[in-house]
Amino acid sequence: MTTLLEARYRTVLRLLPAYYRREREDEMVETYLWDVDRETQDQSRPTAGEVASVAALALRSRLAATGAPRRYDLLGSAARHFALFAVLLQAAAAVVDRVLALTWATTHGPREWDLFLSGFTGRGVPTGVVEVAQWTLPLLWTVGFFALVHDRRRLARTAVLLAALPTLWPLVGPLVTELLPPDPWSATATALFAWLSALALCAAYHRDAPPASLPVGTPGIVFTACCVVMGGSVVLLPAMPDTAWAPATCFVVGALGWLLLRGRRKDQSVACAAVALAALGLLLLAVRVAALHPWLGLPLPAAFVAGAVGQVAALTLLTATLAVVARRDLVTR
């Protein structure tokens, strides 16, 4: 006769995908009930730790690597590609932004250097600490990327979670300080981009997942290439950049390059990379549009408007193309 505790465990185990339950549900229930007195099972419940472990297992088994049905295998591979590409993009953006800021401050006279330093000083210790954290923590995207490609997963997870924290301050800061509220669309889109990237890495690169690998090139060369493209887009067109300009430009160049080279790869990961790039393109399109929101209704240079609209059009077309390519690849494989 089924006890109430066993029924409760089986209810919790419904979080797991069907293929996993078919193979291991009875074994797991027996393990959970092993040292529980049958007379007390109708008064007991699964512990919070057990529910949390089942939830984590449910996520890991849906982002599977091997031995799972094809759809879960593809989903897991796509999530890992998305996390790798998104973390790479944000790592390069953080480095380029800070290198250019330091270069400008140190090469345009004492006034610019004093202006740069004033962002960290003169407003009290708490504000200074926050500003230093806002400036330094995003550099951990780079630590996370290189830790990931060298299979240091715990370090990668810690680094990207810390790197994403500064995106929450514009949303939280006005509630606890006199900081002016940011544009809600831009701040929300930026935080969403950062946290989806970080959480995708934490979830997809579980202990059973294969090591991260880029579709082409070595990590150092690919990272350098992203930095060059982003930095060049800012230096060559100084009237264009906002927070979304360089990452979106790099994505457009990188995705176009991937589309040109994809014919050389015949394995199933090509389809997963296309899905990941399409998802990343859609997210960047949201960031790009949200970054324009604060400027609506203001007189802007024609070059800026043309560049931003052109970037929106390019992201839209490229994302749609990647989605079509991904669907075709998934059907044929």
N, C-alpha and C positions, 0 to 999 in steps of 0.2 A: 504494500500500500504506500502510495506517495505521501510523504509528509509535507507540511506547509513550508518547511525550510528548503526541501528539495525543489518544490514548485517555485519558490522565490529565486533559487539559484538558476533554475532553467529560464526564468523570466529575464534575469540579468544576462544570461548567456545568449539571449536573442540579439544582443548587440553585435555578436559575431556574425560574419557572413555565413550563408547556408553551407557552403562547401567545407568550411572549418568545423561547423557544428556537427555535420554528418560524421566526420572522422574522429572528433575528440570530445564531444559533449558529454557522453556517458562517463568517460574516463575522468573528465574534469569534475563532474558532479560527485563521483565516488571519492575523489581526492578531497574535495571540500567537506564531505560528510564523514570522512574517515575517523576523526577523533571527537565527533560530536555525539553525545549521548542521545539515543533515539527518543527517549522520554522527554527531552527538552527541545526537540527539533521544531515542534509546533509553536514554541515561544521565542525562537531565535530568528535572526535576520542576517543576511550577508553584511559583512563589515564594510565601512567606507573604503578601506584599503583594497578589499577584494573587488568592489565595484570599479574602483579607479583602475586596477590592474586589468580587468576585463575590458574596460573602455580603451585603454592603451593597446591591448592586444587586438581589439576590433579595428582600430585605426591601422595598426601595423599589418594585419592580415589583409586589409583592403588595399594597402600600398605594398603589395607583395613583390617579391623578387623572383623566386623560383618555386615550382611545385604548386602554383595556384592556377585557377582558371585564367584563360587568356585575357579577359577583360580586366581582372585585377592586376595581372602582370603588366599590362599596358598602362593602367592607371598609375601604378607605382613608378614605372619608368618615366612617364610624363611628368609626374610630380617631382622626381629627382632632377630631370632636365630643367624644369621651371625654376627650382630652387637654385641650381647651379648658375643658370643664366642671370637670374635676378640679383643674386648676391654679387656676381661679377660686375654687373652694371653699376650697382650702388657702390661697390668698392672703388672702381675707377672714378666715378663721379666725386666721391669724397676726397680722394687724393688730388684730383685735378683742381677742384674748387679751392682747396687749401694751398696748393702750390702756387696757383695764380694769385691768390690773395696775398700771400707772403711776398711773391715776386713784385707785385705792384707796390706794396707798402715799403719794401726795402729799396726800390729803385726810383721812387718819385719824391724823394726829399724827406726831411724831418717831419714836415706837417702831416704827410700821409702815414708815416710810421707812428706818430703820436695819435693820429685818428684811429689807427688799427689797435693800438694798445688801450685806448680809451674804452673800447668795447669790453675789456676785461677788468678795468680798474675804475675807481672814482664813484662807484655806485653801491659801495658796501660789500662786505665779505660774502654774504649769502648769494647776492646777485653775481658777484665775480666768480664764485665757485660754479654756479649754474652755467655761466657763459663759457667758462673753460671746459666744462663737461660737454656743452653743446658743440664746441669746436673740436674736441679731441675724440669723443666716443665714436662718431661716425667713421673714424679711421679704422675701427675694429672690423668694419666690413671687409677690409683687405686681409686682416688676420683670419677672419672666418673663411674667406675664399681659399687662401693658401693652406689653411689647416684642413679644409674639406678635401681639396685635391691631393693632399698628402695623407688622407685617411685618418686624421686626428679629429674624430667626430665630436668628442666631448668638448674639446677646445673650440671647434667650429660653432657648436650650438651656443656655448657661453658667449663667444665673441659677437655673434649676430644678434642675440637677444639684447646685449648691452648696446650694440650699435644702433638698434632700433629705438632705444629709449628716448633720445632727444626729440623724436617726432611727436611724442606725447606732450612735451612741455608747452608748445603753443596752445594746446587745448586745455591743459590743466593750469598753466601759469596764471591766466587771468582770474581764476577762481581763488587763488591763494595770495596773489600779489597785485600790484597796481599795473601790471603789464596789460597793454591794450589788446583786446580780442583780435585774433587774426581773421582773415577771410575764412569762413567755415568750410567752403568747398575745397579750397586749396589745401588747408591744413588737414582736413579729413582724408583727401586723396593721397597726400604725401604719407600720412601715418598708415593708411591702408596698404600702400605699396610696400613700405618697410616691414610691416608686421606680417603680411601675407608671405613675403620672402623669407623672413626669419622662421615663421611657424612651419612653412613648407619644408625648409631644411630640417628642422627638428623632427617633423613627422615622417618624412620620406626616407631620410638616411638613418633608419633604425638599425639594430644590430645584425639583422639578416640581409640588409641591402648590400649590393655590390659596391665597390669603391667608385667614387666619382671620376668621370673622365669626360674631357671635352671632345666634341665631334671632330675638331681639327686643331693641330698645333699644340705646343706645350703651354702650360699655365702661364709661365713668365712672358712668353711672346704674345699670347692672346691678351693678357692683362695690359702689357705695354701698348699693344695696338689700340685697345679701347681708350687708354689714356691719351694717346696721340690724336685719335679721332676727336675725342671730346675737347681736348685742349685746343686743337686746331680750329674746331668750329667756333670756339669762343674768341680766340685771338684774331682769326681772319675776318670774323663778322662781329665786332664788339658792340654794335648797336642792337644785336638780336637777342643775346642770352637773357633768359630768366631761369628759374630753378629747373624747368623741364627741358630747356633747349638742348643741352649737351647730352643727357641720357637718351632723349628721343632720337637725336641725330645719330648717336652711336648704334642704337637699336636698328634704325633704318639701314645703315651701312652694313651692319653685321648680318641682319636677316636677309638682305639682298645677296650678300656674299654666300650665305648658307644655301640659299635657293639655287645659286649658280653651281655650287659644288655638290649638292645632294645626290646627283646622279652617280657619283663615285661610290656611294655607300649603299650596300644592298641588304644590310641587316635590318631587323625590326625596329631598332632604336631610331631609325630615320623618321618613322611615323610618329614616335613618341616625342622626338625633338620638334617636329612640326606642330604638334598639339601644344607643347610647352611654349613655343615661340608665339603661337596664336594667342594663347592666354596672356602671355607677357605683353604682347602688342596691345591687347584690349585694355590691360591695366595701365599701360603707359599713355594710351589715348585718353583715358579718364584723367590721368595726372596732367596731361597737356591741356585739355579743355579746362580743367579746374584752375590751372595756373593763369589762364586768361581771364577768369571771372573777376578778379579785383580791378582789372583795367577797363572793364566794360563801361562805356559812356564817357571815358576820358579821352582827350586829344592825344593820339599816339602817332609816332613817325610812320609814314607809309611803309617803310622797309620792315619795321617790326611787325605791323599787321600782316603784310604779305608773307613774311617768313613764318609767322605763327600759323596762319591759315594754310599755307603750303605744307607745313609739318603735320597739321591735323589731317589734311587730305592724303599725304603720303602714308601716315600711320593707318588711316582707315583702309586705304587700298591694299596695303601690305598685310594687314591683319586679316582682311577678307581673303586674300590670296593664300595665306598660310592656312587658314581654316579649310579652304577647298583642297589644298594639297594634303593636309592632314587627314581629311575624310577619305580622299582617294587612296592614300597609302594604307589607312586602317582597313579599308574594304578589300584591298588586293593582297594583304598579308595575313 
